């Protein structure tokens, strides 16, 4: 099934029947699913994709004042991911080249661990040309980051497109599903701002489809976070903080620290209705513990909330934290 058809089907299912029951902001089951809404943000780093591992423009600060917005979504568009060339010039298995794609991948992975980047690229390209999804993902990351190869976003985009076109129907429970979801997230980032001097133009609506697919079908926490950011920023979709909060809650409960920070800030300030300072401070505390050194905005959110919180709110936040740790 073509990727565009699959995405369209998931959108219709999400709008008409609903996704799996979402978690409420306090961790309890919630009736309605997050509705589909269009998207916004750049890509990941070599190694297994983990929550918060995407390379993206710094979020800076938490969303500013949030006003109510319509909850309706425009109908999904069915546009396919541009397919890469059938072959990559210069990839010709020579003498001594591994005979199977799995052997080629193992050889490439070994070379990477040994720091032999040229040898690794050759073997990984051979495996990727023969449909090895993880080889395609590793090459996509290498070209996205300029790791062992000249940095080239278009080449990275092509490798991620191969994964999305070839493995979108994989069961979310398979070992490689996280890499497939990660490829969709990377494509979403590229579509947000486009790739300069290429046919890949900025298309927030298309980016939204990439994030939505990974967020709903694969339940990927990074995709859920980025989708929520689109609702908060109002880019490619009507601004909808409550819809954003639903996606943030799903991602936060999976340990996505950026989602924990934004959700915590919104709860602490009462931007979702009744102010929940203690619970907001709990999420902010968890986010601060996992934040990278350059994510100053998370520390700033935490420090501001902690200063404003009463002793009672701080004590209750500790109780919530203890429950969270026991639950994990």
Buried (B, 14 or more C-beta within 10 A) or exposed (E): EEBBEBBBBBBEBBBEEBBEEBBBBEBEEBEEBBBBBBBBBBBBEBEEBBBBBBBBEEBEEBBEEBEEBEEEBEEBBBBEBEEBEEEBEEBEBEEEBBEEBBBBBBBBBEBBEEEBBEBBBBBBBBBBBBEBBBBBBBBBBBBBBEBBBEEBBBBBBBBBBBBBBBBBEBEEEEEBBBBBBBBBBBBBBBBBBBBEEEEBEBBBBBBBBBBBBBBBBBBBBBBBBBBBBBBBBBBBBBBBBBBBBBBBBBBBBBBBBBBBBBBBBBBBBEBBEEBBBBBBBBBBBBBBEBBEEEBEBBBBBBEBBBEEBEEEBBEBBEEBBEEBEEEE
